């Protein structure tokens, strides 16, 4: 035997296998259960036994220094640096620090985070207020917009647009005549600060509640999974596998779905289905991404105002898990999106490992979040 020997522990780390597997092979090869070291001359036989390509036993995995580790978190560090104020990024920073196992990286995160202003400081330095009443609100096909003489702001509303066309502005002007609404505008780029402007959500809630009350009186079917030229409708209990071309047609109004569909390659696929959202049927899409380690499912709705959810699954019984998720989406389960948004999805028995919520803010942030949650298995380029 060669003078140079390698321990079974070292070889197990090189091949990422259990030491017990090597002990079994060693006992059979040398008829000696007490061997704890092996010569490099048997390396090829070990690789054949493990069913992999031979690896160099001499190579040692270099310990990453803080600089190289910091490079792993460049995207996350950039995201913190580009945040407007501390409160906006606090949850993200808290989760990130729990994942990082390096004190220097944590110090870098804290340094960047502490350099941000708080919410009050940011508003004083960067924002101006714009006020309006219901008399300044105009209904559109997709929701409402504010009188452009005050500010340029359109607010998309969940639900069928046909009801919106039948709503009278005078109803809201009379009911909310004493309400004054406020929106924060960035003084430098004149864009609306949506995360600061709580009254935008208040307006959406008011109109959505009125729509829901109207739907109880008049059942409206909002959409069809068939192409526009086909007048037949798909059964509400049905799902349908579709290709990239179908997605571009059916979900052309949702730019986030168009981005996520770039992940559909090889064994990955997309399934169009009806989402039962508190007794209202809406078009939805799940993108199924398969990998030998973990599988992921991206759930999107044709309405961009709906949040995106990503489910991470182990491979075992995956078809059964997909069936359970489809049933969850298509069945009238009260407040299911609200439960998921508030990290309360476990009681629905979906058997996922993890799930993530992605709010549709911008295409760049959407791609960044998807890539972060799906790494290192999948990536939108």
N, C-alpha and C positions, 0 to 999 in steps of 0.2 A: 504493500500500500504506500501511497505517496505520504511524505512527511506532513504535508498540509492537510488538515482535517477541518471539517465544518460541523458544528453542532446541529442536532436535529431542530433545535429552536431557531437557529439562524436560517436553516433551509426552509422551515415552515413559514417564516416571515417573507422570504424571497418569493415563494410560490403561493403565499396567502392561503395556506391550508392548515389543518389541525396537526399538531405533533403526533397525535395518536395514529393518523393515517400513515405517517412515515415510520412509526414504530412497527406497524403491521407489516409494511413492505420490508423493513430491515430484518425482522425476524424470519420472514420467508426467504429472503435473499441470502443471509449469512447464517441462518439457523442459530441465531444468537439474540435473545431478547434483551440483553444487557447493554448492547451497543448504544452509545449516546452521541457518537461522532462518525462522520462518513467522509471518504475521500472524494475529490472532484471528479474522479474517473467514472463514478456511477451517476453523474448528473443527468446524462441523457436517459438512462433507465428510469430515474425518478420522474422525469418529465413525461415519459411514455406511460408510466403507471398512473400519473395524475391526469393524463389526457390533455396536456398543454405543450406549447413550444418550450424548448430548453431556455432557461435564463441563466445569466452569469451569476455564479455564487460569490464572486469577488465584489460585485457592485453592491455598495451599501447606500441605502436611501439617505440622502443628505437631509439633515435637519434644516427646515426652512428658517431663515432668519426673519427678524421682524419686518425688514424691508420687503422681502418677497411675500410674506403674509399680508402686509399692508396692500400689496398689489391685488390680492384676491378680493379685497373689499373696496377697490377704487370706486365701483359703481355706487355702493352704499354710502361711502364717504361723500361722494359728489352729491348724492341725493340729499344728505343732511345739509351740506354747505349751501345748496340751492333752495332750501326751504325758506319761506318768508319769515317765520317766527317759531319760537320754541314749541308752543302748544300744538302746532300743526304737525310736528314730526316726533312728538314725545313718545307715542306708542311704538313707532318704528324703531326709535333709538333704544327703547327699553328691551324690545325683542332682540335686536341685533346684539346688544351687550351680553345677553344670555347665551347667544350662540358662539360668541368669540371667546376663545380660550387663550388669550394673550394679553397681558397687562398693558403692554405698550400700545397695542391697537385700541384697547379700551380707553387709554389716556388720550389718544388721538381723537377718538369719537367724542369724548367729553370736551376736549378743547374746541373742536369745531362746533359742537352743540352750544357750548357756553358763549361762543362768539355771536350767536344769533340774538336778536332782540326778543323780548317777550311780546305777547299779543298787543298789549296796550301801547308799548313803545313803537311797534310797527305801525299801528293805526295812526298815531300822532305824527309820525315822520313821513309816511307814504300815502296816506289815504285822505279822501274827502268824502263827505256824505251827500247823497242825493235822496230827496224825499218826494213821495208821490202818494196819491189816493186812488180809490177804485175808478174815479172819473178819468184817470190817466191810463187805464188798462184797456187794451183792445184785444178781442178774441181773434185767433187765427186758426188755420186748419190743424196745426200741431199743438196749439196751446194758447198762450197769451203773449203779448208784447207790450212794452211801455211806450208811451208817447215819445217819439224820437226827439221832440223838442226838449225833453228832460234828460233822457239818456237812451243809448242803444242797448236794449236788453230784450231777448226773447226767452220765454220759459216754456219748455216742452212739458206737456201734461200726459200722465199715463192714461191709457184708455182709448176708446174709439173716437175718432175725430168727428164722426157724424153727430154725436151728442153735443160736442162743442159748438157746432154750427147752429144748433137749435137753442143754445143758451142765450138769454137776454142779459146784456150788460146792466140794464136797469135793476135787475133783481139784486145783483151784488152791490151796486151803487147805493141802493136803498138800505140793504141789510148791514153793510159795513161802511156807512157814510162817515162815521166818526173815527175810522181807523186811518192812521198815518203810517206809511211803510218807508223803510230806510234801506238803502243799498250803499255799500262802500265801493268807491271807485279809486283805482290806483292813479295817483296824481301824475305819474311819469309816463305811463303807457295808455292811460285812460281806459283800461280794461276793468271789468267788474271783478271784485274779489269775492268769489262765490262762497268760499269757506268762512268768510267773515259775515256775509249777508244772510242772516238767519231768516229774514222776512221773505226771501225767495221761496224757501221751503214752506213757509206759512201760507203763501198764496197758492202753491201747488196743492197743499192739503185741503184748502177751502174748496178749490175747484174739483179735486178728485172726490171729495166727499159728496159733492153735488152730483157728480157723474154716477157714483155708486148708487145713490138714491134713485137716480133716473133709470138706471139699468134694472132695478127691481120692478119698475113699472113697464119697461119696454126692453125685452131681450134682444140684444144686438149681437150678431156674429161678426167679429171684427175682421177676420182674415181667412185665407185658404192656403193650404200647403201646395196646391196645384199651381202650375204656371198660369199667368193671366188669361191665356187664350182658352183654357179649359174651364168650363163653367161648373164641372162636377166638384163636389167638396169631399175632403178626406174625412173618414170617420174620426170622431174626437178621441177614440180610444186607440188610434193607430199611430205608429211611428214609421218613418220611411228613410232608408239610407239614401243620401244624395251626394253628388260629386261637386267639384269646385265650380263647374259651370252653373249648376243649379243654385249654389250658394250666391254666386254673383248676381243671379236674377232675383231670387226670392228675398235675400237679405241685403240687397244693394243699398238700402237706406242706412245700414248700420256699418260704419267704417271700422268699428272695433272687431266685429265678426270677420270682416274682410282681412284684417291683420291676423287674427287667430287661425283662419283657414290656411294660412301659409304653412302651418305645421302638418297639414294632411299629406303625408308621403308614405310610400311603402305600405305597411300594414295598418297605418292610421286611417281613420274614417270619420265621417260626420253623419249624424242622424237628425233629421228634422222631426219634430213632434209638437203636440199641443201642450202648452203649459196651462194648467188650471190654476188661475190666480184668483182665489176667493170667489169661485163660481164663474169667472170670466175666462174664456179660452183665448190664449194668445200664442202666436208662433214662437217657437223656441228651437234651439239647436244645441246638441251636445257633440263635442269633438273628442273622439276616443284615441288616446295616444298610448301605444303599447311598447313596453321595454322589458327586457329580461329581468331587470331588477324591480322596478315599480311601473305600474300603469297609472295614467292620469286621465281625468275627464274634465273638460271645460264646458260649463253650462252657461249659455248666453240666451238672451231674449231679443226679439227683433226691435224692441223698444230700448234705445240707448240709455234711458233713465233707469232701467233695471240694472242692478249690480251683476257682475260676473262672479261665478263661483268655480273654484278649481278643487277637485277631489283627488286625493292620492291614495291608491290602492295597492295592496300586495297582490301577487298574481293568482294566488289560490282562489278557486271558485269565482273567477272574475265575471263570467257570463251571468252568474246568479246575482252578483253585486250590481252589474249594469241593469239587470231587470228590475232590481229593487229601486235603483235611482230613477229609472223611467217611470215606474209606478208612482214614486214620490212626486215627480214633476207633474204627471198627468192627472193625478187624483186630487180631489178637492180637500186638501189639508189646510186648515185655517192658519194663516200667518206663518207659513213655512219659510218664506223669504226673510221675514222679520226675525224668526228664530235663528236662521243661519247668520244673518248680519250681526246678531248679538252673541255669536259664538255659542249657540245653544242648539247644536244639531244632533247631539248624541242620542236623544230620546227617540229620534226617527228611525233608528236601527239601520243605518245605511252602510255600516261595516267598512268605513273608510279608515285609513291610517291618520290622515290629516286633511283639513280643507282650509281654503284661503278665500277671502273676499277681496275683489278688485273693483273699486269704484271707477266709473268712466269719467276721468277728468280730462286727459289729453292723450293723443296717440302715443307720444313719447313715454309718458308715465305708465301707460297701459303695457307697452312692449317691455319696458324696464321691469315692471312687476311680474309679468308672465315669465320672463326669462329668469328672474330671481327665484321664483317658486318652482320652475321646471328644471333648473340646472341640477346636475350637469347632463341630464338626459336629452332635453329638447331645447331649441332656441329659435326664436324668430329673428331672422337676419334683416 
